Amino acid sequence: MSRKRKLLEKLKALPPEMSYEEVERVLGWFGFSCVRSGGSHHQFRHPSGRMLTVPKRGGQVVTRTYLKQVISALEDVTGKDLGELLEEV
C-alpha cells in the first residue's frame, strides 16, 4: 500500500486530529501550495483559485473540523469524492 493511499484512508476515517505535516503533504499532492503562514494559520491556494486556511493546534496537529474542510477542498478541485480518489491511487 502506498504512502499516498494510507494518508488518504486516514483522512477519510476523520480521526480527531492529524499531524500538520501529513495534511500539508496531502494538499501538495493535489496541487495546493502554502502561500502564507502567519503564526499558527497557514493559507493554501490551488491553481484553480480555491483557498483554504489550515490552523495548527499546539503547532503540531490539525483538528477534525479542519480535516472536514480539507476533504471538501479536495473534492471541489478534483470533482470527485474522497472514495473515488482512493480508488484511483
PEURTA-V46745 format. One record per pair of residues at least 12 apart in sequence whose C-alpha atoms are under 6 Angstrom apart, sorted by the first residue. I is the first residue (numbers start at 1). GAP is how many residues later the second one is. Records with the same first field share a line. If there is no record, write none. Layout:
I=GAP / GAP
This chain:
16=47 / 48
17=45 / 46 / 47
18=43 / 44
19=41 / 42
20=40 / 41 / 42
31=15
32=12 / 13 / 14
33=12
40=15 / 16
41=13 / 14
42=12
